[in-house]
């Protein structure tokens, strides 16, 4: 049995636009995504945000103005994003970034719904 390891989605280019608080990612398949820092922060794949299973996911409030300080490569499969609220433990694989790009509207609406349900706000 042959297994292939690697990634199905590979970025051609990643651009951090600090002023706009956006990470832009162009993938080899021609798809391009503009991902807001706030969305990346509240959906961080870190255990701090996601927990250790779907039932443990936290709703992160007060991040309307969060920015990205920097982006660092992690091997050939991911990046680590340093947010200006000092969160820096999420490893964003290429698959995660692609998924977030494809489901951006859905993720954003789920985030807004979770804030409302818990009586929380995007504002600090």
Backbone as XML, in Angstrom:
<?xml version="1.0"?>
<chain id="A" units="angstrom">
  <residue number="1" name="UNK">
    <atom name="N" x="0.846" y="-1.184" z="0.000"/>
    <atom name="CA" x="0.000" y="0.000" z="0.000"/>
    <atom name="C" x="0.887" y="1.241" z="0.000"/>
  </residue>
  <residue number="2" name="UNK">
    <atom name="N" x="0.632" y="2.130" z="-0.917"/>
    <atom name="CA" x="1.431" y="3.347" z="-1.025"/>
    <atom name="C" x="0.665" y="4.510" z="-0.428"/>
  </residue>
  <residue number="3" name="UNK">
    <atom name="N" x="1.346" y="5.253" z="0.428"/>
    <atom name="CA" x="0.745" y="6.466" z="0.987"/>
    <atom name="C" x="1.553" y="7.658" z="0.521"/>
  </residue>
  <residue number="4" name="UNK">
    <atom name="N" x="0.846" y="8.723" z="0.218"/>
    <atom name="CA" x="1.556" y="9.953" z="-0.122"/>
    <atom name="C" x="1.306" y="10.946" z="0.993"/>
  </residue>
  <residue number="5" name="UNK">
    <atom name="N" x="2.367" y="11.564" z="1.391"/>
    <atom name="CA" x="2.274" y="12.583" z="2.418"/>
    <atom name="C" x="2.521" y="13.922" z="1.759"/>
  </residue>
  <residue number="6" name="UNK">
    <atom name="N" x="1.853" y="14.928" z="2.235"/>
    <atom name="CA" x="2.021" y="16.241" z="1.645"/>
    <atom name="C" x="0.735" y="17.004" z="1.761"/>
  </residue>
  <residue number="7" name="UNK">
    <atom name="N" x="0.624" y="17.949" z="0.897"/>
    <atom name="CA" x="-0.535" y="18.812" z="0.978"/>
    <atom name="C" x="-1.212" y="18.916" z="-0.378"/>
  </residue>
  <residue number="8" name="UNK">
    <atom name="N" x="-2.507" y="18.902" z="-0.366"/>
    <atom name="CA" x="-3.266" y="19.026" z="-1.602"/>
    <atom name="C" x="-3.285" y="20.473" z="-2.080"/>
  </residue>
  <residue number="9" name="UNK">
    <atom name="N" x="-3.243" y="21.407" z="-1.147"/>
    <atom name="CA" x="-3.338" y="22.821" z="-1.484"/>
    <atom name="C" x="-2.028" y="23.510" z="-1.129"/>
  </residue>
  <residue number="10" name="UNK">
    <atom name="N" x="-1.412" y="24.099" z="-2.125"/>
    <atom name="CA" x="-0.149" y="24.787" z="-1.880"/>
    <atom name="C" x="-0.278" y="26.240" z="-2.314"/>
  </residue>
  <residue number="11" name="UNK">
    <atom name="N" x="0.143" y="27.156" z="-1.452"/>
    <atom name="CA" x="0.069" y="28.563" z="-1.828"/>
    <atom name="C" x="1.197" y="28.944" z="-2.782"/>
  </residue>
  <residue number="12" name="UNK">
    <atom name="N" x="0.872" y="29.816" z="-3.718"/>
    <atom name="CA" x="1.887" y="30.413" z="-4.592"/>
    <atom name="C" x="2.472" y="31.640" z="-3.922"/>
  </residue>
  <residue number="13" name="UNK">
    <atom name="N" x="1.586" y="32.379" z="-3.236"/>
    <atom name="CA" x="2.016" y="33.630" z="-2.612"/>
    <atom name="C" x="1.141" y="33.928" z="-1.397"/>
  </residue>
  <residue number="14" name="UNK">
    <atom name="N" x="1.790" y="34.455" z="-0.372"/>
    <atom name="CA" x="1.091" y="34.906" z="0.836"/>
    <atom name="C" x="1.511" y="36.345" z="1.079"/>
  </residue>
  <residue number="15" name="UNK">
    <atom name="N" x="0.527" y="37.227" z="1.214"/>
    <atom name="CA" x="0.808" y="38.651" z="1.438"/>
    <atom name="C" x="0.124" y="39.116" z="2.719"/>
  </residue>
  <residue number="16" name="UNK">
    <atom name="N" x="0.892" y="39.698" z="3.595"/>
    <atom name="CA" x="0.336" y="40.286" z="4.808"/>
    <atom name="C" x="0.120" y="41.766" z="4.543"/>
  </residue>
  <residue number="17" name="UNK">
    <atom name="N" x="-1.108" y="42.215" z="4.686"/>
    <atom name="CA" x="-1.435" y="43.630" z="4.535"/>
    <atom name="C" x="-1.791" y="44.151" z="5.922"/>
  </residue>
  <residue number="18" name="UNK">
    <atom name="N" x="-0.751" y="44.625" z="6.633"/>
    <atom name="CA" x="-0.923" y="45.026" z="8.029"/>
    <atom name="C" x="-1.940" y="46.145" z="8.196"/>
  </residue>
  <residue number="19" name="UNK">
    <atom name="N" x="-1.875" y="47.150" z="7.360"/>
    <atom name="CA" x="-2.795" y="48.291" z="7.481"/>
    <atom name="C" x="-4.251" y="47.857" z="7.333"/>
  </residue>
  <residue number="20" name="UNK">
    <atom name="N" x="-4.506" y="46.956" z="6.372"/>
    <atom name="CA" x="-5.865" y="46.484" z="6.122"/>
    <atom name="C" x="-6.257" y="45.351" z="7.063"/>
  </residue>
  <residue number="21" name="UNK">
    <atom name="N" x="-5.270" y="44.826" z="7.819"/>
    <atom name="CA" x="-5.495" y="43.716" z="8.748"/>
    <atom name="C" x="-6.046" y="42.500" z="8.009"/>
  </residue>
  <residue number="22" name="UNK">
    <atom name="N" x="-5.336" y="42.146" z="6.932"/>
    <atom name="CA" x="-5.768" y="41.065" z="6.050"/>
    <atom name="C" x="-4.555" y="40.226" z="5.644"/>
  </residue>
  <residue number="23" name="UNK">
    <atom name="N" x="-4.783" y="38.921" z="5.522"/>
    <atom name="CA" x="-3.794" y="38.018" z="4.963"/>
    <atom name="C" x="-4.352" y="37.538" z="3.626"/>
  </residue>
  <residue number="24" name="UNK">
    <atom name="N" x="-3.618" y="37.781" z="2.563"/>
    <atom name="CA" x="-4.043" y="37.338" z="1.243"/>
    <atom name="C" x="-3.230" y="36.107" z="0.859"/>
  </residue>
  <residue number="25" name="UNK">
    <atom name="N" x="-3.932" y="35.096" z="0.352"/>
    <atom name="CA" x="-3.269" y="33.854" z="-0.028"/>
    <atom name="C" x="-3.725" y="33.463" z="-1.430"/>
  </residue>
  <residue number="26" name="UNK">
    <atom name="N" x="-2.738" y="33.277" z="-2.331"/>
    <atom name="CA" x="-3.003" y="32.788" z="-3.681"/>
    <atom name="C" x="-2.523" y="31.341" z="-3.744"/>
  </residue>
  <residue number="27" name="UNK">
    <atom name="N" x="-3.406" y="30.440" z="-4.167"/>
    <atom name="CA" x="-3.067" y="29.029" z="-4.246"/>
    <atom name="C" x="-2.749" y="28.621" z="-5.681"/>
  </residue>
  <residue number="28" name="UNK">
    <atom name="N" x="-2.022" y="27.514" z="-5.799"/>
    <atom name="CA" x="-1.593" y="27.016" z="-7.109"/>
    <atom name="C" x="-2.759" y="26.672" z="-8.025"/>
  </residue>
  <residue number="29" name="UNK">
    <atom name="N" x="-3.924" y="26.341" z="-7.450"/>
    <atom name="CA" x="-5.076" y="25.978" z="-8.286"/>
    <atom name="C" x="-5.818" y="27.203" z="-8.825"/>
  </residue>
  <residue number="30" name="UNK">
    <atom name="N" x="-5.291" y="28.400" z="-8.536"/>
    <atom name="CA" x="-5.895" y="29.626" z="-9.051"/>
    <atom name="C" x="-6.817" y="30.332" z="-8.064"/>
  </residue>
  <residue number="31" name="UNK">
    <atom name="N" x="-7.153" y="29.691" z="-6.975"/>
    <atom name="CA" x="-8.010" y="30.322" z="-5.961"/>
    <atom name="C" x="-7.184" y="31.331" z="-5.161"/>
  </residue>
  <residue number="32" name="UNK">
    <atom name="N" x="-7.821" y="32.446" z="-4.846"/>
    <atom name="CA" x="-7.202" y="33.487" z="-4.019"/>
    <atom name="C" x="-8.183" y="33.887" z="-2.937"/>
  </residue>
  <residue number="33" name="UNK">
    <atom name="N" x="-7.652" y="34.094" z="-1.740"/>
    <atom name="CA" x="-8.501" y="34.451" z="-0.611"/>
    <atom name="C" x="-7.914" y="35.632" z="0.127"/>
  </residue>
  <residue number="34" name="UNK">
    <atom name="N" x="-8.804" y="36.467" z="0.623"/>
    <atom name="CA" x="-8.443" y="37.583" z="1.487"/>
    <atom name="C" x="-9.078" y="37.295" z="2.844"/>
  </residue>
  <residue number="35" name="UNK">
    <atom name="N" x="-8.228" y="36.972" z="3.820"/>
    <atom name="CA" x="-8.719" y="36.530" z="5.124"/>
    <atom name="C" x="-8.469" y="37.592" z="6.180"/>
  </residue>
  <residue number="36" name="UNK">
    <atom name="N" x="-9.534" y="38.140" z="6.768"/>
    <atom name="CA" x="-9.385" y="39.169" z="7.797"/>
    <atom name="C" x="-8.684" y="38.620" z="9.043"/>
  </residue>
  <residue number="37" name="UNK">
    <atom name="N" x="-7.849" y="39.457" z="9.653"/>
    <atom name="CA" x="-7.135" y="39.066" z="10.868"/>
    <atom name="C" x="-8.110" y="38.623" z="11.953"/>
  </residue>
  <residue number="38" name="UNK">
    <atom name="N" x="-9.220" y="39.325" z="12.096"/>
    <atom name="CA" x="-10.184" y="38.966" z="13.139"/>
    <atom name="C" x="-10.692" y="37.540" z="12.951"/>
  </residue>
  <residue number="39" name="UNK">
    <atom name="N" x="-11.021" y="37.180" z="11.726"/>
    <atom name="CA" x="-11.510" y="35.823" z="11.468"/>
    <atom name="C" x="-10.425" y="34.791" z="11.768"/>
  </residue>
  <residue number="40" name="UNK">
    <atom name="N" x="-9.212" y="35.053" z="11.307"/>
    <atom name="CA" x="-8.112" y="34.124" z="11.576"/>
    <atom name="C" x="-7.873" y="33.976" z="13.070"/>
  </residue>
  <residue number="41" name="UNK">
    <atom name="N" x="-7.981" y="35.072" z="13.805"/>
    <atom name="CA" x="-7.737" y="35.028" z="15.253"/>
    <atom name="C" x="-8.807" y="34.212" z="15.975"/>
  </residue>
  <residue number="42" name="UNK">
    <atom name="N" x="-10.074" y="34.478" z="15.658"/>
    <atom name="CA" x="-11.153" y="33.801" z="16.393"/>
    <atom name="C" x="-11.332" y="32.352" z="15.948"/>
  </residue>
  <residue number="43" name="UNK">
    <atom name="N" x="-10.780" y="31.991" z="14.793"/>
    <atom name="CA" x="-10.825" y="30.613" z="14.305"/>
    <atom name="C" x="-9.463" y="29.948" z="14.386"/>
  </residue>
  <residue number="44" name="UNK">
    <atom name="N" x="-8.544" y="30.521" z="15.133"/>
    <atom name="CA" x="-7.200" y="29.960" z="15.246"/>
    <atom name="C" x="-7.263" y="28.462" z="15.520"/>
  </residue>
  <residue number="45" name="UNK">
    <atom name="N" x="-6.443" y="27.689" z="14.810"/>
    <atom name="CA" x="-6.447" y="26.245" z="15.039"/>
    <atom name="C" x="-5.709" y="25.824" z="16.313"/>
  </residue>
  <residue number="46" name="UNK">
    <atom name="N" x="-5.430" y="26.749" z="17.183"/>
    <atom name="CA" x="-4.743" y="26.437" z="18.442"/>
    <atom name="C" x="-5.679" y="25.719" z="19.410"/>
  </residue>
  <residue number="47" name="UNK">
    <atom name="N" x="-5.086" y="24.974" z="20.329"/>
    <atom name="CA" x="-5.884" y="24.305" z="21.371"/>
    <atom name="C" x="-6.557" y="25.341" z="22.262"/>
  </residue>
  <residue number="48" name="UNK">
    <atom name="N" x="-5.941" y="26.501" z="22.414"/>
    <atom name="CA" x="-6.518" y="27.575" z="23.232"/>
    <atom name="C" x="-7.889" y="27.999" z="22.705"/>
  </residue>
  <residue number="49" name="UNK">
    <atom name="N" x="-8.058" y="27.987" z="21.388"/>
    <atom name="CA" x="-9.334" y="28.378" z="20.775"/>
    <atom name="C" x="-10.202" y="27.162" z="20.474"/>
  </residue>
  <residue number="50" name="UNK">
    <atom name="N" x="-9.635" y="26.157" z="19.833"/>
    <atom name="CA" x="-10.404" y="24.996" z="19.374"/>
    <atom name="C" x="-10.627" y="23.949" z="20.455"/>
  </residue>
  <residue number="51" name="UNK">
    <atom name="N" x="-9.844" y="24.015" z="21.533"/>
    <atom name="CA" x="-9.920" y="22.970" z="22.540"/>
    <atom name="C" x="-9.380" y="21.675" z="21.973"/>
  </residue>
  <residue number="52" name="UNK">
    <atom name="N" x="-9.834" y="20.564" z="22.517"/>
    <atom name="CA" x="-9.373" y="19.265" z="22.043"/>
    <atom name="C" x="-10.516" y="18.476" z="21.413"/>
  </residue>
  <residue number="53" name="UNK">
    <atom name="N" x="-11.505" y="19.198" z="20.930"/>
    <atom name="CA" x="-12.654" y="18.595" z="20.268"/>
    <atom name="C" x="-13.702" y="19.661" z="20.020"/>
  </residue>
  <residue number="54" name="UNK">
    <atom name="N" x="-14.633" y="19.408" z="19.100"/>
    <atom name="CA" x="-15.639" y="20.409" z="18.731"/>
    <atom name="C" x="-16.424" y="20.976" z="19.913"/>
  </residue>
  <residue number="55" name="UNK">
    <atom name="N" x="-16.683" y="20.171" z="20.922"/>
    <atom name="CA" x="-17.477" y="20.653" z="22.058"/>
    <atom name="C" x="-16.692" y="21.618" z="22.949"/>
  </residue>
  <residue number="56" name="UNK">
    <atom name="N" x="-15.387" y="21.705" z="22.756"/>
    <atom name="CA" x="-14.548" y="22.568" z="23.595"/>
    <atom name="C" x="-14.197" y="23.895" z="22.930"/>
  </residue>
  <residue number="57" name="UNK">
    <atom name="N" x="-14.672" y="24.110" z="21.695"/>
    <atom name="CA" x="-14.333" y="25.343" z="20.982"/>
    <atom name="C" x="-14.813" y="26.558" z="21.764"/>
  </residue>
  <residue number="58" name="UNK">
    <atom name="N" x="-13.938" y="27.558" z="21.860"/>
    <atom name="CA" x="-14.262" y="28.785" z="22.582"/>
    <atom name="C" x="-14.693" y="29.881" z="21.609"/>
  </residue>
  <residue number="59" name="UNK">
    <atom name="N" x="-15.596" y="30.721" z="22.073"/>
    <atom name="CA" x="-15.981" y="31.903" z="21.324"/>
    <atom name="C" x="-15.116" y="33.049" z="21.843"/>
  </residue>
  <residue number="60" name="UNK">
    <atom name="N" x="-14.315" y="33.614" z="20.962"/>
    <atom name="CA" x="-13.380" y="34.676" z="21.333"/>
    <atom name="C" x="-14.024" y="36.021" z="21.012"/>
  </residue>
  <residue number="61" name="UNK">
    <atom name="N" x="-14.240" y="36.817" z="22.040"/>
    <atom name="CA" x="-14.883" y="38.129" z="21.866"/>
    <atom name="C" x="-13.834" y="39.242" z="21.863"/>
  </residue>
  <residue number="62" name="UNK">
    <atom name="N" x="-14.273" y="40.439" z="21.472"/>
    <atom name="CA" x="-13.447" y="41.627" z="21.596"/>
    <atom name="C" x="-12.269" y="41.716" z="20.648"/>
  </residue>
  <residue number="63" name="UNK">
    <atom name="N" x="-12.361" y="41.105" z="19.494"/>
    <atom name="CA" x="-11.205" y="41.091" z="18.584"/>
    <atom name="C" x="-11.432" y="41.897" z="17.298"/>
  </residue>
  <residue number="64" name="UNK">
    <atom name="N" x="-12.382" y="42.805" z="17.307"/>
    <atom name="CA" x="-12.680" y="43.595" z="16.106"/>
    <atom name="C" x="-11.435" y="44.271" z="15.536"/>
  </residue>
  <residue number="65" name="UNK">
    <atom name="N" x="-10.561" y="44.760" z="16.388"/>
    <atom name="CA" x="-9.410" y="45.546" z="15.932"/>
    <atom name="C" x="-8.101" y="44.772" z="15.909"/>
  </residue>
  <residue number="66" name="UNK">
    <atom name="N" x="-8.144" y="43.445" z="16.089"/>
    <atom name="CA" x="-6.915" y="42.662" z="16.130"/>
    <atom name="C" x="-6.177" y="42.759" z="14.795"/>
  </residue>
  <residue number="67" name="UNK">
    <atom name="N" x="-4.869" y="42.822" z="14.908"/>
    <atom name="CA" x="-4.028" y="42.865" z="13.718"/>
    <atom name="C" x="-3.030" y="41.725" z="13.741"/>
  </residue>
  <residue number="68" name="UNK">
    <atom name="N" x="-2.266" y="41.655" z="12.684"/>
    <atom name="CA" x="-1.240" y="40.621" z="12.557"/>
    <atom name="C" x="0.120" y="41.299" z="12.587"/>
  </residue>
  <residue number="69" name="UNK">
    <atom name="N" x="0.963" y="40.867" z="13.521"/>
    <atom name="CA" x="2.313" y="41.407" z="13.630"/>
    <atom name="C" x="3.247" y="40.776" z="12.612"/>
  </residue>
  <residue number="70" name="UNK">
    <atom name="N" x="3.071" y="39.481" z="12.377"/>
    <atom name="CA" x="3.946" y="38.789" z="11.449"/>
    <atom name="C" x="3.471" y="37.387" z="11.159"/>
  </residue>
  <residue number="71" name="UNK">
    <atom name="N" x="4.105" y="36.799" z="10.163"/>
    <atom name="CA" x="3.784" y="35.445" z="9.719"/>
    <atom name="C" x="5.105" y="34.701" z="9.562"/>
  </residue>
  <residue number="72" name="UNK">
    <atom name="N" x="5.176" y="33.506" z="10.132"/>
    <atom name="CA" x="6.398" y="32.710" z="10.050"/>
    <atom name="C" x="6.092" y="31.352" z="9.442"/>
  </residue>
  <residue number="73" name="UNK">
    <atom name="N" x="6.952" y="30.874" z="8.524"/>
    <atom name="CA" x="6.736" y="29.540" z="7.967"/>
    <atom name="C" x="6.952" y="28.455" z="9.009"/>
  </residue>
  <residue number="74" name="UNK">
    <atom name="N" x="6.184" y="27.387" z="8.874"/>
    <atom name="CA" x="6.350" y="26.186" z="9.695"/>
    <atom name="C" x="6.559" y="25.050" z="8.692"/>
  </residue>
  <residue number="75" name="UNK">
    <atom name="N" x="7.801" y="24.624" z="8.541"/>
    <atom name="CA" x="8.112" y="23.604" z="7.546"/>
    <atom name="C" x="7.646" y="24.041" z="6.170"/>
  </residue>
  <residue number="76" name="UNK">
    <atom name="N" x="7.172" y="23.077" z="5.401"/>
    <atom name="CA" x="6.642" y="23.355" z="4.061"/>
    <atom name="C" x="5.139" y="23.172" z="4.005"/>
  </residue>
  <residue number="77" name="UNK">
    <atom name="N" x="4.490" y="23.232" z="5.185"/>
    <atom name="CA" x="3.077" y="22.880" z="5.207"/>
    <atom name="C" x="2.181" y="23.895" z="5.904"/>
  </residue>
  <residue number="78" name="UNK">
    <atom name="N" x="2.760" y="24.944" z="6.509"/>
    <atom name="CA" x="1.925" y="25.821" z="7.327"/>
    <atom name="C" x="2.639" y="27.137" z="7.631"/>
  </residue>
  <residue number="79" name="UNK">
    <atom name="N" x="1.888" y="28.023" z="8.285"/>
    <atom name="CA" x="2.441" y="29.257" z="8.838"/>
    <atom name="C" x="1.945" y="29.416" z="10.272"/>
  </residue>
  <residue number="80" name="UNK">
    <atom name="N" x="2.717" y="30.146" z="11.045"/>
    <atom name="CA" x="2.292" y="30.553" z="12.384"/>
    <atom name="C" x="2.068" y="32.053" z="12.301"/>
  </residue>
  <residue number="81" name="UNK">
    <atom name="N" x="0.936" y="32.492" z="12.788"/>
    <atom name="CA" x="0.580" y="33.915" z="12.741"/>
    <atom name="C" x="0.739" y="34.509" z="14.132"/>
  </residue>
  <residue number="82" name="UNK">
    <atom name="N" x="1.460" y="35.621" z="14.202"/>
    <atom name="CA" x="1.613" y="36.372" z="15.454"/>
    <atom name="C" x="0.615" y="37.526" z="15.431"/>
  </residue>
  <residue number="83" name="UNK">
    <atom name="N" x="-0.381" y="37.445" z="16.300"/>
    <atom name="CA" x="-1.403" y="38.487" z="16.379"/>
    <atom name="C" x="-0.985" y="39.544" z="17.397"/>
  </residue>
  <residue number="84" name="UNK">
    <atom name="N" x="-1.492" y="40.754" z="17.242"/>
    <atom name="CA" x="-1.086" y="41.839" z="18.147"/>
    <atom name="C" x="-1.742" y="41.770" z="19.522"/>
  </residue>
  <residue number="85" name="UNK">
    <atom name="N" x="-2.616" y="40.774" z="19.735"/>
    <atom name="CA" x="-3.140" y="40.536" z="21.092"/>
    <atom name="C" x="-2.291" y="39.485" z="21.804"/>
  </residue>
  <residue number="86" name="UNK">
    <atom name="N" x="-1.125" y="39.175" z="21.205"/>
    <atom name="CA" x="-0.115" y="38.253" z="21.720"/>
    <atom name="C" x="-0.469" y="36.777" z="21.545"/>
  </residue>
  <residue number="87" name="UNK">
    <atom name="N" x="-1.547" y="36.474" z="20.824"/>
    <atom name="CA" x="-1.847" y="35.077" z="20.501"/>
    <atom name="C" x="-0.912" y="34.656" z="19.366"/>
  </residue>
  <residue number="88" name="UNK">
    <atom name="N" x="-0.209" y="33.543" z="19.565"/>
    <atom name="CA" x="0.732" y="33.103" z="18.535"/>
    <atom name="C" x="0.909" y="31.590" z="18.497"/>
  </residue>
  <residue number="89" name="UNK">
    <atom name="N" x="-0.076" y="30.853" z="19.002"/>
    <atom name="CA" x="0.099" y="29.405" z="19.094"/>
    <atom name="C" x="-0.625" y="28.619" z="18.001"/>
  </residue>
  <residue number="90" name="UNK">
    <atom name="N" x="-1.335" y="29.282" z="17.127"/>
    <atom name="CA" x="-2.041" y="28.568" z="16.071"/>
    <atom name="C" x="-1.142" y="28.281" z="14.879"/>
  </residue>
  <residue number="91" name="UNK">
    <atom name="N" x="-1.142" y="27.045" z="14.426"/>
    <atom name="CA" x="-0.417" y="26.655" z="13.224"/>
    <atom name="C" x="-1.455" y="26.487" z="12.109"/>
  </residue>
  <residue number="92" name="UNK">
    <atom name="N" x="-1.397" y="27.361" z="11.130"/>
    <atom name="CA" x="-2.367" y="27.380" z="10.034"/>
    <atom name="C" x="-1.784" y="26.609" z="8.851"/>
  </residue>
  <residue number="93" name="UNK">
    <atom name="N" x="-2.229" y="25.362" z="8.670"/>
    <atom name="CA" x="-1.758" y="24.559" z="7.538"/>
    <atom name="C" x="-2.332" y="25.144" z="6.251"/>
  </residue>
  <residue number="94" name="UNK">
    <atom name="N" x="-1.743" y="24.728" z="5.130"/>
    <atom name="CA" x="-2.270" y="25.200" z="3.841"/>
    <atom name="C" x="-3.720" y="24.766" z="3.687"/>
  </residue>
  <residue number="95" name="UNK">
    <atom name="N" x="-4.042" y="23.544" z="4.138"/>
    <atom name="CA" x="-5.421" y="23.059" z="4.050"/>
    <atom name="C" x="-6.369" y="23.910" z="4.882"/>
  </residue>
  <residue number="96" name="UNK">
    <atom name="N" x="-5.912" y="24.314" z="6.075"/>
    <atom name="CA" x="-6.743" y="25.156" z="6.938"/>
    <atom name="C" x="-7.002" y="26.500" z="6.280"/>
  </residue>
  <residue number="97" name="UNK">
    <atom name="N" x="-5.968" y="27.131" z="5.739"/>
    <atom name="CA" x="-6.139" y="28.431" z="5.080"/>
    <atom name="C" x="-7.070" y="28.315" z="3.878"/>
  </residue>
  <residue number="98" name="UNK">
    <atom name="N" x="-6.926" y="27.253" z="3.118"/>
    <atom name="CA" x="-7.791" y="27.028" z="1.955"/>
    <atom name="C" x="-9.240" y="26.843" z="2.411"/>
  </residue>
  <residue number="99" name="UNK">
    <atom name="N" x="-9.417" y="26.012" z="3.430"/>
    <atom name="CA" x="-10.748" y="25.763" z="3.976"/>
    <atom name="C" x="-11.376" y="27.060" z="4.489"/>
  </residue>
  <residue number="100" name="UNK">
    <atom name="N" x="-10.615" y="27.841" z="5.232"/>
    <atom name="CA" x="-11.136" y="29.107" z="5.758"/>
    <atom name="C" x="-11.511" y="30.046" z="4.614"/>
  </residue>
  <residue number="101" name="UNK">
    <atom name="N" x="-10.715" y="30.037" z="3.556"/>
    <atom name="CA" x="-11.041" y="30.865" z="2.394"/>
    <atom name="C" x="-12.328" y="30.422" z="1.726"/>
  </residue>
  <residue number="102" name="UNK">
    <atom name="N" x="-12.473" y="29.123" z="1.553"/>
    <atom name="CA" x="-13.672" y="28.591" z="0.897"/>
    <atom name="C" x="-14.928" y="28.810" z="1.745"/>
  </residue>
  <residue number="103" name="UNK">
    <atom name="N" x="-14.769" y="28.758" z="3.068"/>
    <atom name="CA" x="-15.930" y="28.855" z="3.966"/>
    <atom name="C" x="-15.970" y="30.173" z="4.742"/>
  </residue>
  <residue number="104" name="UNK">
    <atom name="N" x="-15.302" y="31.189" z="4.237"/>
    <atom name="CA" x="-15.183" y="32.454" z="4.972"/>
    <atom name="C" x="-16.535" y="33.002" z="5.424"/>
  </residue>
  <residue number="105" name="UNK">
    <atom name="N" x="-17.493" y="33.070" z="4.524"/>
    <atom name="CA" x="-18.806" y="33.626" z="4.879"/>
    <atom name="C" x="-19.502" y="32.794" z="5.954"/>
  </residue>
  <residue number="106" name="UNK">
    <atom name="N" x="-19.436" y="31.478" z="5.815"/>
    <atom name="CA" x="-20.047" y="30.576" z="6.792"/>
    <atom name="C" x="-19.375" y="30.712" z="8.167"/>
  </residue>
  <residue number="107" name="UNK">
    <atom name="N" x="-18.048" y="30.712" z="8.177"/>
    <atom name="CA" x="-17.312" y="30.860" z="9.439"/>
    <atom name="C" x="-17.635" y="32.188" z="10.105"/>
  </residue>
  <residue number="108" name="UNK">
    <atom name="N" x="-17.684" y="33.246" z="9.296"/>
    <atom name="CA" x="-17.968" y="34.579" z="9.831"/>
    <atom name="C" x="-19.366" y="34.617" z="10.450"/>
  </residue>
  <residue number="109" name="UNK">
    <atom name="N" x="-20.351" y="34.063" z="9.761"/>
    <atom name="CA" x="-21.723" y="34.070" z="10.278"/>
    <atom name="C" x="-21.824" y="33.236" z="11.549"/>
  </residue>
  <residue number="110" name="UNK">
    <atom name="N" x="-21.149" y="32.086" z="11.583"/>
    <atom name="CA" x="-21.149" y="31.256" z="12.790"/>
    <atom name="C" x="-20.545" y="32.013" z="13.968"/>
  </residue>
  <residue number="111" name="UNK">
    <atom name="N" x="-19.487" y="32.761" z="13.711"/>
    <atom name="CA" x="-18.836" y="33.574" z="14.739"/>
    <atom name="C" x="-19.798" y="34.643" z="15.266"/>
  </residue>
  <residue number="112" name="UNK">
    <atom name="N" x="-20.447" y="35.370" z="14.360"/>
    <atom name="CA" x="-21.399" y="36.409" z="14.777"/>
    <atom name="C" x="-22.563" y="35.800" z="15.560"/>
  </residue>
  <residue number="113" name="UNK">
    <atom name="N" x="-23.049" y="34.651" z="15.110"/>
    <atom name="CA" x="-24.150" y="33.978" z="15.806"/>
    <atom name="C" x="-23.729" y="33.540" z="17.212"/>
  </residue>
  <residue number="114" name="UNK">
    <atom name="N" x="-22.508" y="33.012" z="17.334"/>
    <atom name="CA" x="-22.014" y="32.557" z="18.647"/>
    <atom name="C" x="-21.853" y="33.742" z="19.600"/>
  </residue>
  <residue number="115" name="UNK">
    <atom name="N" x="-21.356" y="34.864" z="19.089"/>
    <atom name="CA" x="-21.229" y="36.059" z="19.932"/>
    <atom name="C" x="-22.603" y="36.488" z="20.443"/>
  </residue>
  <residue number="116" name="UNK">
    <atom name="N" x="-23.568" y="36.550" z="19.530"/>
    <atom name="CA" x="-24.916" y="37.000" z="19.901"/>
    <atom name="C" x="-25.533" y="36.045" z="20.921"/>
  </residue>
  <residue number="117" name="UNK">
    <atom name="N" x="-25.410" y="34.749" z="20.672"/>
    <atom name="CA" x="-25.974" y="33.737" z="21.567"/>
    <atom name="C" x="-25.411" y="33.839" z="22.981"/>
  </residue>
  <residue number="118" name="UNK">
    <atom name="N" x="-24.145" y="34.240" z="23.082"/>
    <atom name="CA" x="-23.489" y="34.321" z="24.388"/>
    <atom name="C" x="-23.473" y="35.738" z="24.964"/>
  </residue>
  <residue number="119" name="UNK">
    <atom name="N" x="-24.120" y="36.673" z="24.274"/>
    <atom name="CA" x="-24.166" y="38.045" z="24.754"/>
    <atom name="C" x="-22.815" y="38.741" z="24.722"/>
  </residue>
  <residue number="120" name="UNK">
    <atom name="N" x="-21.982" y="38.350" z="23.767"/>
    <atom name="CA" x="-20.654" y="38.919" z="23.640"/>
    <atom name="C" x="-20.588" y="39.891" z="22.457"/>
  </residue>
  <residue number="121" name="UNK">
    <atom name="N" x="-19.481" y="40.621" z="22.367"/>
    <atom name="CA" x="-19.319" y="41.621" z="21.319"/>
    <atom name="C" x="-17.984" y="41.471" z="20.623"/>
  </residue>
  <residue number="122" name="UNK">
    <atom name="N" x="-17.919" y="41.945" z="19.391"/>
    <atom name="CA" x="-16.650" y="42.002" z="18.668"/>
    <atom name="C" x="-15.758" y="43.100" z="19.236"/>
  </residue>
  <residue number="123" name="UNK">
    <atom name="N" x="-16.370" y="44.086" z="19.894"/>
    <atom name="CA" x="-15.606" y="45.210" z="20.428"/>
    <atom name="C" x="-14.902" y="44.830" z="21.736"/>
  </residue>
  <residue number="124" name="UNK">
    <atom name="N" x="-13.712" y="45.405" z="21.933"/>
    <atom name="CA" x="-12.975" y="45.124" z="23.182"/>
    <atom name="C" x="-13.720" y="45.654" z="24.412"/>
  </residue>
</chain>
